[in-house]
Amino acid sequence: MRGKVVVAHGRRPCYESRSIGVSLFVVPSTKSLDCCLAPGFSSSVIRPWQHVKSERVGDYRIFSVRSDWKISPKTGQPHNFYIIESVNWVNVVPVTPDRQIVMVEQYRHGSNTIELEVPGGMMDPGDTTPEATAIRELREETGYEGENARVIGEVFANPAIMNNRCFAVLIENCRRVHPVAFDFAEELVTRLVPVDEVPDLISSGKIKHPLVIVALYHYELLRRKGSLA
């Protein structure tokens, strides 16, 4: 990285980088940074990095990759980061009238393993809400449908390298009323798991998908609070 520190008259030093062709001030006013922070955190502790520019470097059907240049608020040096861009995801917690969770087993190519998971998927362009995605995915993957679909949790998929979010949607009183409609590369088997067995399945490593565990934990939190009928 070739560059030099440039002092602008009457202002703070800035870092001029020849490789990215910009000169930006290192530390903007902390007043403008508070909007970027989670509630309860102060900009005097951790400051956001100033964005310089972005460029698309790859498109891979279900996600794309962009390159971000940002300025470190600590050193004033520019750095390059690669970000995976994806639409938001939805995981469904479908519960039957007799308190069983409708789960699926499927082969995962990343880990080359068969995983026990909840139904879920990507939000399609025609899905107006996470609930709409959840209802569609539950029906396509298992043939089940239910009532009172609602978001019970929301997390970042992986804030280190991804820009999307993952929603947990609870659907109650689920019953199988439709044939399944798998995507071209899907092969799933439906499993009914009693709600009370889920903690042991997680602690024993039978359920390993982290975002599935998060969705089930949000459901467990509702149970603990007595928020379920």
RALINKA-V341011 format. One record per pair of residues at least 4 apart in sequence whose C-alpha atoms are under 6 Angstrom apart, sorted by the first residue. I is the first residue (numbers start at 0). J is the second residue. Records with the same first field share a line. If there is no record, write none. Layout:
I: J, J
This chain:
2: 15, 16, 17
3: 15
4: 13, 14
5: 12, 13
6: 12
13: 23, 24, 25
14: 22
15: 21, 22
16: 20, 21
25: 72, 75
26: 72
33: 42
42: 46
48: 69, 70, 71, 72
49: 69, 70
50: 69
51: 68, 69
52: 67, 68
53: 66, 67
54: 65, 66
55: 65
56: 64, 65
57: 63, 64
58: 63
59: 63
62: 84, 85
63: 83, 84
64: 82, 83, 84
65: 81, 82
66: 80, 81
67: 79, 80
68: 78, 79
69: 77, 78
70: 75, 76, 77
71: 75, 76
82: 160, 161
83: 160, 161
84: 161, 162
85: 163
87: 122, 163, 164, 165
88: 120, 121, 122, 165
89: 119, 120, 165, 166, 167
90: 119, 167
91: 118, 119, 133, 167, 168, 169
92: 168, 169
93: 100, 101, 169, 170
94: 98, 99, 100, 171, 172, 173
95: 99, 172, 173
96: 172
98: 194
99: 191, 192, 193, 194
100: 191, 192
101: 191
102: 116, 117, 189, 190, 191
103: 115, 116, 117, 188, 189, 190
104: 114, 115, 187, 188
105: 113, 114, 187
106: 112, 113
107: 111, 112
115: 206
118: 137
119: 136
122: 132
126: 131, 132
130: 148
132: 136
133: 137
136: 140
137: 141, 143
138: 142, 143, 144
139: 179, 180, 181
140: 179, 181
141: 179
142: 175, 176, 177, 178, 179
143: 174, 175, 176
144: 173, 174
145: 170, 171, 172, 173
146: 170, 171, 172
147: 170
148: 169, 170
149: 168, 169
150: 167, 168
151: 167, 168
152: 166, 167
153: 165, 166
154: 164, 165
155: 164, 165
156: 163, 164, 165
157: 161
167: 214
181: 185
199: 203
200: 205, 206
201: 205, 206
221: 226
